[in-house]
Amino acid sequence: MSNSFLVSVIMPVYNCDRYLAEAIESVLAQTYQPLEIIVVDDGSTDRSAEVAQRFSSSVRYYFQPQSGAGAARNYGTELAQGSFFAFLDADDFWVKDKLTRQMEVFDSEPEVDIVFGHIQQFHSPELDESVKNKIHCPSELMAGYHPGTMLIERDTFLRVGQFETHLQMGEFISWYARAADLGLSVKMLPELLMWRRLHETNMGILQRQARTDYVRLIKASLDRRRAASQLGHNS
């Protein structure tokens, strides 16, 4: 397979200096080339900028006032030069052949629009036992319907549109619901592609506002499908 297709890897970061280098290194170690790495700093007040700029020969670093992960990813897509988009959060990391496996799918199955893979969750090593006991960590591989395992062609991403920026949580669920509404073809690879780090500051999913956002997203998707169905009956 030709490596002539540039993959733009977009990494939002907010106060994640402790983990960012490992995430970047996992992209630099990819067996697939060529790729570009775009780090979008979402208003960090720690040393995230310093960490990213250490990789200045390999990483394009940009700063924006804090606007959320969705806005940071959107900014990254606007800066990206690649014909494919991949996303990685600053506290997670990839296996070394993640992009190679996914690009093989696009090469052999051109009808596929989006490729995902499996995730292994793990407790971040610095956590003490009392904290680990509060954060449930499934031991099994999980199907990763997650931005960090997704690879998508630029044109397909633009068909779906950018991530919503008004949500506290769940901007990817909202985006994926719109992709499903378009009937895009999705492939889930059975292999492990990403390690997802569990630590004290990524527990926002438990917040009440986040739960409200998820309910709203599900309702919006159902409403869209109901409206499309009604339109089909009336035509």
N, C-alpha and C positions, 0 to 999 in steps of 0.2 A: 504493500500500500504506500502511496506517495505521502510524504510529510509536507506537501505544499500548502496545506490549509492551516492558517494561523489560528491558534486558540487563544482568546483573551480570557485570562483568569482574573476575576474581579473580587477583591477582598475588602469588605467593610471592616473597620476596626474602631472600637470605642473603649478606651482605657483597658487595653489588653496587652500591655507591654510584656507581661510575664510569659505569654504563650505565642506571641506573634512570630518570633523567629522560627519556632518549630513549624508553624503553618507555612511560612514562606519557603523554608528549606524543603518541605515535602513537595512543593510545586517545582522547585528547582531540580529536584531529584527525579522528576518524571522521565520515563523512557520515551515518551512522545515529544517530539520537537517539530516545528517551532511553536513557541508560545510567548506571550507577553504577560507580565504580572502588573496589575494596577491596584495599588492600595489606596483606598479612600478613607481618610481619617475623619470620623464623624464627631469632631470637636473634642478629642481626647485631651485630658489634663495631666496625664501621666507621661511616661517616656516612649509611648507608642511611635511618635514621629522619629525619635532618635533610633529606635530599633529598625524601623522601615528604611531609614536613610542609610543605615549601615550596608544595605543591599543595593545601593544607588546604581551600580552598574547593571543590575538585573531587574530592578523594580522601579516603576513610575509611581511616585508618591504625590498625592493631592490631599488638601485639607478643605473641609467645609464646616461651617457652624453646625452644631449638633441638630440634626434633623431626623434621625432614625435610620435603621438599617435599610429600609426600603429606599429612602432617598439616596443613601450612599451607593447602593447597587445601581440605581438609575443613573446617577452621575457617572459611575464606572462604565455603563453601557454607552453613554454618550462620548466618552473618551476613547473607547475601545476601537482598535483597528482590525480585529480578527473577524474571520468568517464564521467562527464558532464562539459561543460564550460558555464559560464555566464560572461557578461562584464557590468561594470557600470562606467560612467565618474564621476570624483570627484565632479562635481557641480550638479549632479542629485541625485535622491533618489527613492527607490522602495516602493510600498505598502507592508504590512507585509506578505501577502500570495502570493506574486508574484511567488516564486519558487514552492510552494505547488501546485498552480493551473497548472503550466506548467508540473511538474512531473506527475500529474494525467493524463495529455494527453499522455505522453510517456508510462504510465502504461496501459492505456485503448486503445490506438491507436498505436500499435507498428510500423505501417507503416509510421508514421510521422517522418520526419528527423529534422525539425527545428520548434520551437514554438516561436511566437511573441505575443505581446499584445498591448493594446492601451496606448497612451501617453496623459497627460494633461500638457500643457505648462503654465508657470506662470512667472510674473515679480518678480525678486528677491526683497525681502522686503526693502533692503537698498537703492534702486534706488529712486531718486527724480522724481517728476512728469514730469519734462522736458525731462529726459532720457527715462522714460517709454513711452512717446509720440513718441519717435524716433524708438522704438523697437516694431514691430507688434507682438501681442500676441493673437493668435486665442483662442476663448472661448470654442470651441467644442473639444471633444475627437478626437484624430487623430490616425489612424492606424500606429503603431510604427514599421516600417521597419527600425530598428535602433539597433545598438549593445547593447544598454542598456535594451532592452526588450527581446533580443534573449536568448534562451536556446537551446543548441545543444550538442549531444553526442561527446565526444572526437574523436572517430573514424571518424565520419562524418565530423567534422571540418578538420581533417587531410586529408581527401579525397579532400576537396576543396583547402586546402593549406593555408598558412599564408597570412596576410594582406600585400599589397604592401607598401613599405616604401618610394618610390620616389615621392609620391603625396603630395602636400601641403594640400589638402582637398580631401575628397571623397574616402578614402581607403576602407570604408565599402561598398559604392556603387559598387566599383570594385569587392570586395570580393563577394557580393551578386549576381552580374551578373555572376560570375563564378559558384556559387552554382546553379543558374537558368539554366545555360548551361548544368549542370550535371543532370537536371531533378529531383532535390530533392523535396520531399513532404513537403510543408510548411503549418502550421496551424496558423491562426491569431485569437487569443482569443478576444472576444468583450469587455472584462473587462479592466478597468484601471489597469496597472501594474507599470507605472513609471511616476514620475513628472519630467519634463524637465525645468530646470531653465534658464531663459533668463536674461542676464546681459551684461555689457558693453564689456567684453572681449571675448564673444563667438559669435561675429558678423563677424568673419573671412569669413563666407560663402559668404559675399557680395564682397569679394575682387576679383579683375579681374583675378588673377592667379587661384583662386579657380574655377571660372566659366570656365576657359580654361581647367582645370583638368576634370570637369564634362563632357564637350563636348568630350574630349579625351576618357573618360571611356565609354560613350555611343557608340562612333564609334568603339572602340575595341570590345565591346560586339556584335555589329552588324556584324563586320568582322568575328568574330569567328562563329557566327551562319550561315553566308553566306558560309563560308568555309566548315562547317559541312554539310550544305545542298547540296553543290556542290559534296562533297565526296559521299553522299548518291545517287545522280543521276548517278555518274560514276561507282558505284559498281554494 
